Amino acid sequence: MAQTTLLYNIGQLLTMDQHDGPVRGEKMGSIDVKENYAVFMKDGKVEKIAPSDELKHTDADEKIDCKGKLVTPGLVEPHTHLVFGGSREHEMALKQQGVPYLEILKQGGGILSTVRSTRKASEKELYERAMFHLNRMATYGITTMEAKSGYGMDRETELKQLRVAKKAGEDHPLDLVSTFLGAHAITEEYKDNPKALLDEMASMFDQIKEEDLAEFVDIFTETGVFTIEQSRRYLQKAKDHGFDVKMHADEIDPLGGTQLAVEMGATTGDHLAVATDEGIKELANSNTIGVLLPGTIFYLGKGEFARARDMIEAGAAIAISTDFNPGSSVTENIQLIMSLAALKMKMTPEEIWHAVTVNAAHAINRGDEAGQIKEGRKADVVIWDAPNYLYIPYHYGVNHVNTVFKAGQKLYERGDLLV
């Protein structure tokens, strides 16, 4: 395998290195575009960035003429439910018939169906499936991503999911950041006593820390799930145990989850589809990053898309994600999400690129190593079959990736179609 690689004749190079921290507000609308540049990668890192004329004669084990293509950092995926058992394709017909979600739950479907399947699955089965999805995500240009548990809501299954995610992160080239989402829903065993479920999940904090199974703790704050006060107490316990925290907040009902995320110093508030004016104002004046998930609203076919324009104009830092999961956003295609961000949330291409690179990296505490092409940094780089950065969200629903490099090694290359 090549130890040195030169990419030259790059049409447009997005380094995304204009700012060190999360990019906020109007700054998200500006990108430094380097034209006719070259990138030299050595021993897994970016060694040199310079105009092509300065570097194209550099000795390298592999030289790639990019022929005017777009080159960007590897994409960062900040919100997925990677490890799960089963699937729920049979529910699509019920949804199309207008069967309410609560009725689907009564019929044994919904999230509780995934919980049953995940509880039954072996670690080997979950691992093989997770690796399959990681491989697919890599083909879409993702090089760093988050993975949540949350389909067990009992000690054994939650630990099983977290251990699978840890092993997958060790074995797969993609960098994986793990989140404990034991407080994802209320199972049958706890339907009359959600506090007991939260106490049981919190009792796992010490073991999760000891085994280094998760960096973040997350909770689903929503009507019929966990209240603002329950979430506050639970997240404080997580912080007291040394975890950073995240929140599923203001997805369906505006309970004030955005404000709570800010109050708790959460790294991110996720969904935020019904965040209020006050919530948006507080988000913009905080260090919390808003992670918006337009694929979920699109797939479920109901509700309003998050007010990305208002958030950005208020001064917030925004990231976007697939929310990959088996129930409400069944896609690994982050490029489709980029198109939805443009078409449904009115984000500009410049804002979108910040949202899938540098801001997404900060959303999972990887802002110092992912989301930018920078000399001395890990060489996570994507060559696109596109002439410019505007093209990716414009031409929707397909995969524009030509080649993916992870830590300087070629991870994926589009194959030739033989006809």
C-alpha positions as CSV (number, residue, x, y, z in Angstrom):
1,M,0.0,0.0,0.0
2,A,1.2,3.5,-0.9
3,Q,2.8,5.4,1.9
4,T,2.9,8.7,0.0
5,T,0.1,9.9,-2.3
6,L,-0.1,13.1,-4.4
7,L,-3.5,14.4,-5.5
8,Y,-2.9,17.1,-8.2
9,N,-5.0,19.1,-10.8
10,I,-7.7,19.5,-8.2
11,G,-10.4,21.7,-9.6
12,Q,-11.7,23.0,-6.3
13,L,-10.2,22.1,-2.9
14,L,-12.3,22.8,0.2
15,T,-10.0,22.6,3.2
16,M,-12.7,23.9,5.6
17,D,-9.9,25.3,7.8
18,Q,-10.9,28.9,8.0
19,H,-12.0,28.6,11.6
20,D,-10.6,26.5,14.5
21,G,-13.9,26.1,16.4
22,P,-17.5,25.4,15.3
23,V,-18.5,27.8,12.5
24,R,-21.4,29.9,13.6
25,G,-24.1,32.1,12.0
26,E,-23.2,34.1,8.9
27,K,-19.7,32.7,8.9
28,M,-21.2,29.4,7.8
29,G,-22.1,31.1,4.5
30,S,-18.4,31.7,3.5
31,I,-16.0,29.0,2.1
32,D,-12.4,29.4,1.0
33,V,-12.2,27.6,-2.4
34,K,-8.7,26.8,-3.6
35,E,-8.5,26.2,-7.3
36,N,-6.0,24.1,-9.2
37,Y,-4.4,22.8,-6.0
38,A,-2.6,19.7,-4.9
39,V,-2.5,17.7,-1.7
40,F,0.5,15.5,-0.7
41,M,-0.2,12.8,1.9
42,K,2.5,11.0,3.8
43,D,2.3,8.3,6.4
44,G,-1.4,8.8,7.0
45,K,-1.3,12.6,7.3
46,V,-1.5,15.7,5.1
47,E,2.1,16.7,4.5
48,K,1.6,19.6,2.1
49,I,-1.1,21.7,0.5
50,A,-0.1,24.0,-2.4
51,P,-0.9,25.0,-6.0
52,S,-0.6,22.1,-8.4
53,D,2.3,23.6,-10.3
54,E,4.4,23.6,-7.0
55,L,3.7,20.0,-6.1
56,K,2.9,18.0,-9.3
57,H,6.5,16.9,-9.7
58,T,6.8,15.7,-6.1
59,D,8.0,12.1,-5.8
60,A,5.2,9.9,-4.5
61,D,4.3,6.2,-4.4
62,E,1.0,7.1,-6.1
63,K,0.1,10.1,-8.1
64,I,-3.5,10.8,-8.9
65,D,-4.5,13.4,-11.6
66,C,-7.8,14.7,-10.2
67,K,-8.7,16.2,-13.7
68,G,-10.4,19.2,-12.2
69,K,-12.6,17.3,-9.8
70,L,-13.7,18.6,-6.4
71,V,-11.7,17.4,-3.3
72,T,-13.0,17.9,0.3
73,P,-12.4,16.5,3.8
74,G,-13.9,13.2,4.6
75,L,-17.5,13.8,5.8
76,V,-18.4,13.5,9.4
77,E,-21.7,11.8,10.5
78,P,-22.7,13.1,14.0
79,H,-25.9,11.1,14.8
80,T,-26.6,7.5,13.9
81,H,-28.2,4.4,15.5
82,L,-25.8,2.1,14.0
83,V,-26.2,-1.1,16.0
84,F,-29.6,-2.8,15.9
85,G,-31.3,-6.0,15.1
86,G,-34.1,-6.7,12.7
87,S,-35.8,-4.4,10.3
88,R,-39.3,-2.8,9.9
89,E,-40.1,-2.7,6.2
90,H,-43.5,-4.3,6.9
91,E,-44.5,-1.1,8.7
92,M,-44.3,1.1,5.6
93,A,-47.6,-0.2,4.2
94,L,-49.3,0.5,7.6
95,K,-47.9,4.0,7.6
96,Q,-49.2,4.5,4.0
97,Q,-52.6,3.4,5.1
98,G,-52.6,6.0,7.8
99,V,-52.3,3.7,10.8
100,P,-51.1,5.8,13.7
101,Y,-47.7,5.1,15.2
102,L,-49.2,4.3,18.6
103,E,-51.4,1.7,16.9
104,I,-48.4,0.2,15.2
105,L,-46.8,0.0,18.6
106,K,-49.8,-1.9,19.9
107,Q,-49.5,-4.4,17.1
108,G,-45.9,-5.1,18.2
109,G,-44.2,-2.8,15.8
110,G,-42.3,0.5,16.1
111,I,-39.2,0.9,18.2
112,L,-40.3,-2.0,20.5
113,S,-40.0,-4.3,17.5
114,T,-36.4,-3.3,17.1
115,V,-35.8,-3.7,20.8
116,R,-37.0,-7.3,20.7
117,S,-34.9,-8.1,17.6
118,T,-31.8,-6.4,19.2
119,R,-32.3,-8.3,22.4
120,K,-32.4,-11.6,20.5
121,A,-29.5,-10.9,18.3
122,S,-26.0,-12.2,19.2
123,E,-23.0,-9.8,19.4
124,K,-21.7,-11.6,16.2
125,E,-24.9,-10.9,14.3
126,L,-24.9,-7.2,15.4
127,Y,-21.3,-6.8,14.6
128,E,-21.5,-8.2,11.1
129,R,-24.5,-6.0,10.4
130,A,-22.8,-2.9,11.8
131,M,-19.7,-3.5,9.7
132,F,-21.9,-3.8,6.6
133,H,-23.5,-0.4,7.3
134,L,-20.1,1.2,8.0
135,N,-18.8,-0.1,4.7
136,R,-21.7,1.5,2.9
137,M,-21.3,4.8,4.8
138,A,-17.7,4.9,3.7
139,T,-18.7,4.7,0.1
140,Y,-20.7,7.9,0.6
141,G,-17.7,9.8,1.8
142,I,-18.1,9.4,5.5
143,T,-14.8,8.9,7.4
144,T,-15.8,9.7,11.0
145,M,-19.1,9.0,12.7
146,E,-21.1,8.6,15.9
147,A,-23.0,5.4,16.9
148,K,-25.7,5.3,19.6
149,S,-27.0,2.4,21.6
150,G,-30.7,2.5,22.7
151,Y,-32.4,-0.6,21.3
152,G,-32.1,-2.6,24.5
153,M,-33.1,-0.4,27.4
154,D,-31.9,-3.2,29.6
155,R,-28.5,-3.7,31.0
156,E,-27.5,-6.8,29.0
157,T,-28.6,-5.5,25.6
158,E,-27.3,-1.9,26.0
159,L,-23.9,-3.2,27.0
160,K,-24.0,-5.6,24.1
161,Q,-24.7,-2.8,21.6
162,L,-21.9,-0.6,23.1
163,R,-19.4,-3.5,23.0
164,V,-20.3,-4.2,19.4
165,A,-19.8,-0.5,18.5
166,K,-16.5,-0.5,20.3
167,K,-15.2,-3.6,18.4
168,A,-16.5,-2.2,15.1
169,G,-14.6,1.0,15.8
170,E,-11.5,-0.9,16.5
171,D,-11.8,-3.1,13.4
172,H,-13.1,-0.7,10.8
173,P,-11.1,2.0,9.2
174,L,-13.7,4.6,10.0
175,D,-13.3,6.4,13.3
176,L,-16.3,5.7,15.5
177,V,-17.5,7.7,18.5
178,S,-19.9,5.9,20.8
179,T,-23.0,7.3,22.7
180,F,-25.0,5.6,25.4
181,L,-28.7,6.1,24.6
182,G,-30.3,3.8,27.2
183,A,-32.9,6.4,27.8
184,H,-34.4,6.1,24.3
185,A,-37.9,5.0,25.0
186,I,-40.0,3.4,27.7
187,T,-40.4,-0.3,27.4
188,E,-43.3,-2.5,28.5
189,E,-41.5,-3.4,31.7
190,Y,-41.3,0.3,32.8
191,K,-44.4,1.8,31.2
192,D,-45.8,2.7,34.7
193,N,-42.5,3.7,36.1
194,P,-40.2,5.6,33.7
195,K,-38.1,6.8,36.7
196,A,-37.1,3.2,37.4
197,L,-35.8,2.8,33.8
198,L,-33.7,6.0,34.2
199,D,-32.4,4.7,37.5
200,E,-31.4,1.4,35.9
201,M,-29.7,3.1,32.9
202,A,-27.9,5.5,35.3
203,S,-26.7,2.5,37.3
204,M,-24.7,1.5,34.2
205,F,-22.6,4.7,34.1
206,D,-19.7,3.3,36.2
207,Q,-19.4,0.1,34.2
208,I,-19.6,2.0,30.8
209,K,-16.8,4.2,32.0
210,E,-14.7,1.3,33.3
211,E,-15.0,-0.5,30.0
212,D,-14.6,2.7,27.9
213,L,-17.7,1.9,26.0
214,A,-19.1,5.4,25.4
215,E,-18.0,9.1,25.4
216,F,-21.5,10.6,25.4
217,V,-24.8,10.0,27.2
218,D,-28.0,10.9,25.3
219,I,-31.7,11.0,26.2
220,F,-35.0,11.3,24.2
221,T,-36.9,14.2,25.8
222,E,-40.4,14.1,24.3
223,T,-44.1,13.8,25.2
224,G,-44.7,10.2,26.3
225,V,-41.0,9.5,26.8
226,F,-39.0,11.5,29.3
227,T,-39.9,14.9,30.7
228,I,-37.7,18.0,31.0
229,E,-37.1,17.4,34.7
230,Q,-36.4,13.7,34.3
231,S,-33.9,14.6,31.6
232,R,-32.2,17.3,33.6
233,R,-31.6,14.9,36.6
234,Y,-30.4,12.1,34.3
235,L,-28.0,14.2,32.3
236,Q,-26.6,15.7,35.5
237,K,-25.8,12.3,36.8
238,A,-24.1,11.5,33.5
239,K,-22.0,14.7,33.7
240,D,-21.2,13.8,37.3
241,H,-19.8,10.5,36.0
242,G,-17.6,12.3,33.5
243,F,-19.6,12.0,30.4
244,D,-20.4,14.7,27.8
245,V,-24.1,14.8,27.1
246,K,-26.4,15.1,24.1
247,M,-30.1,15.4,23.7
248,H,-32.9,14.3,21.4
249,A,-34.8,17.5,21.9
250,D,-37.9,19.3,20.5
251,E,-38.5,16.7,17.8
252,I,-42.3,16.5,17.9
253,D,-43.6,18.8,20.7
254,P,-41.9,22.0,21.8
255,L,-41.2,21.1,25.4
256,G,-38.1,23.3,25.9
257,G,-35.6,20.6,25.1
258,T,-33.4,23.1,23.1
259,Q,-33.2,25.3,26.2
260,L,-32.4,22.4,28.4
261,A,-29.6,21.3,26.1
262,V,-28.1,24.8,26.5
263,E,-28.7,24.8,30.2
264,M,-26.9,21.4,30.6
265,G,-24.0,22.5,28.4
266,A,-24.8,19.7,26.1
267,T,-22.4,19.2,23.2
268,T,-25.4,19.0,20.9
269,G,-29.1,19.3,20.8
270,D,-30.4,17.0,18.1
271,H,-33.6,17.2,15.9
272,L,-34.8,20.6,17.1
273,A,-37.6,20.5,14.5
274,V,-40.0,22.4,16.7
275,A,-37.5,24.6,18.6
276,T,-39.2,27.8,19.7
277,D,-37.9,31.4,19.1
278,E,-36.6,31.4,22.7
279,G,-34.9,28.1,22.2
280,I,-33.2,29.2,19.0
281,K,-32.1,32.4,20.7
282,E,-30.5,30.5,23.5
283,L,-28.9,28.0,21.1
284,A,-27.3,30.8,19.2
285,N,-25.9,32.3,22.4
286,S,-24.4,29.0,23.6
287,N,-21.6,26.5,22.8
288,T,-24.2,23.8,22.0
289,I,-24.3,22.7,18.3
290,G,-27.7,22.1,16.7
291,V,-27.7,18.8,14.8
292,L,-30.6,18.8,12.3
293,L,-32.0,15.6,10.8
294,P,-34.2,16.4,7.8
295,G,-34.2,12.8,6.6
296,T,-36.4,11.9,9.6
297,I,-39.1,14.4,8.7
298,F,-38.8,13.4,5.0
299,Y,-39.2,9.7,5.7
300,L,-42.0,10.0,8.2
301,G,-43.9,12.4,5.8
302,K,-45.2,14.6,8.6
303,G,-44.2,17.5,10.7
304,E,-42.1,20.6,9.8
305,F,-38.5,20.7,9.0
306,A,-36.2,22.4,11.5
307,R,-35.8,26.1,11.1
308,A,-32.2,26.1,9.9
309,R,-32.4,29.6,8.4
310,D,-33.6,31.1,11.6
311,M,-31.0,29.3,13.6
312,I,-28.1,30.3,11.4
313,E,-29.3,33.9,11.1
314,A,-29.5,34.0,14.9
315,G,-25.9,33.0,15.1
316,A,-26.0,29.2,15.9
317,A,-23.6,26.5,14.8
318,I,-25.4,23.8,12.8
319,A,-24.5,20.3,11.7
320,I,-26.7,17.8,9.7
321,S,-26.9,14.1,9.9
322,T,-28.8,11.1,8.4
323,D,-30.1,9.9,11.8
324,F,-29.6,6.4,10.2
325,N,-31.9,4.0,12.0
326,P,-34.4,1.2,11.2
327,G,-37.6,3.1,11.9
328,S,-37.6,6.8,11.0
329,S,-34.6,7.4,8.7
330,V,-33.5,4.4,6.9
331,T,-30.6,5.7,4.8
332,E,-26.8,5.8,5.0
333,N,-26.7,8.4,2.2
334,I,-25.4,11.7,3.8
335,Q,-25.4,13.2,0.3
336,L,-29.2,12.9,0.1
337,I,-29.4,14.6,3.5
338,M,-27.3,17.5,2.0
339,S,-29.9,17.9,-0.7
340,L,-32.8,17.8,1.7
341,A,-31.0,20.5,3.8
342,A,-30.9,22.7,0.7
343,L,-34.4,21.9,-0.6
344,K,-36.4,21.7,2.7
345,M,-34.4,23.7,5.2
346,K,-33.1,26.4,2.7
347,M,-29.5,26.0,3.7
348,T,-26.9,27.3,1.2
349,P,-24.3,25.0,-0.2
350,E,-21.6,26.8,1.9
351,E,-23.6,26.2,5.1
352,I,-24.2,22.6,4.2
353,W,-20.5,21.9,3.7
354,H,-19.8,23.3,7.1
355,A,-22.6,21.2,8.5
356,V,-21.1,17.9,7.3
357,T,-17.4,18.6,8.0
358,V,-16.1,21.0,10.7
359,N,-19.3,21.5,12.6
360,A,-20.2,17.8,12.5
361,A,-16.7,17.0,13.8
362,H,-17.1,19.4,16.8
363,A,-20.6,17.8,17.4
364,I,-18.8,14.6,18.4
365,N,-15.7,16.1,20.0
366,R,-13.5,15.4,17.0
367,G,-13.0,19.0,15.9
368,D,-9.2,18.7,16.4
369,E,-8.8,15.7,14.1
370,A,-11.7,15.5,11.6
371,G,-13.6,17.7,9.2
372,Q,-10.7,19.6,7.8
373,I,-7.8,19.1,5.3
374,K,-4.9,20.7,7.2
375,E,-1.2,20.1,7.2
376,G,-0.3,17.7,10.0
377,R,-3.8,16.4,10.3
378,K,-5.0,12.8,9.5
379,A,-5.4,12.6,5.8
380,D,-9.2,11.9,5.5
381,V,-9.9,13.1,2.0
382,V,-12.6,12.6,-0.7
383,I,-12.3,13.0,-4.4
384,W,-15.8,13.7,-6.0
385,D,-17.1,13.1,-9.5
386,A,-18.2,16.7,-9.5
387,P,-16.6,19.9,-10.9
388,N,-17.5,22.1,-7.9
389,Y,-18.9,22.0,-4.4
390,L,-22.3,23.4,-5.5
391,Y,-23.0,20.2,-7.5
392,I,-23.3,17.7,-4.7
393,P,-26.6,19.0,-3.1
394,Y,-27.9,20.0,-6.5
395,H,-27.8,16.6,-8.1
396,Y,-29.7,14.6,-5.6
397,G,-30.2,10.9,-4.7
398,V,-27.0,9.5,-6.2
399,N,-23.5,8.8,-4.9
400,H,-21.0,11.4,-6.2
401,V,-17.9,9.9,-4.5
402,N,-15.0,8.9,-6.7
403,T,-12.4,8.0,-4.1
404,V,-12.2,8.0,-0.3
405,F,-8.9,8.1,1.6
406,K,-8.9,7.3,5.3
407,A,-5.7,8.3,7.1
408,G,-4.0,8.5,3.7
409,Q,-5.0,5.0,2.6
410,K,-7.4,4.4,-0.2
411,L,-10.5,3.1,1.4
412,Y,-13.0,3.2,-1.5
413,E,-12.7,3.8,-5.2
414,R,-15.6,3.9,-7.7
415,G,-15.5,0.8,-9.9
416,D,-15.8,0.7,-13.6
417,L,-19.1,-0.2,-15.0
418,L,-18.6,-3.0,-17.5
419,V,-21.3,-3.2,-20.2
